[in-house]
Amino acid sequence: MRLRHPYRLVLAHQQEETVPGVPADQLTDEALERELKHLHETRHDTFLHGSEDALAFHTSRTSELEADYLRRNPDRVIDARRTRHGSRELSGQD
């Protein structure tokens, strides 16, 4: 019997294992931004062509780094074009 959502099971299993790499909270701000940029650049290819384990690790690591970035930068500037209201306003839908 094939499971309907093996991806979720892999993610749950992955979280129990030791994840390679420097923990997010031990990275410098520059290293954190560099790693996030690389993960975002490689996401589409990993999604399309990576194994379930590769995709699960990529997702887990991206989540870890993004959460730490947001924790470090709670007052980051939000671009109005990146909000629903701002996007609609700019396109004349509001």
Long-range contacts (C-beta under 8 A, 24 or more apart in sequence): 6-52, 7-52, 7-55, 7-56, 10-52, 10-53, 10-55, 10-56, 11-56, 11-59, 11-60, 13-56, 14-53, 14-56, 14-57, 14-60, 15-60, 19-57, 19-60, 19-61, 19-64, 21-61, 23-64, 24-64, 24-65, 24-67, 24-68, 25-68, 27-65, 27-68, 29-72, 32-65, 32-68, 32-69, 32-72, 33-69, 35-65, 36-62, 36-65, 36-66, 36-69, 39-65
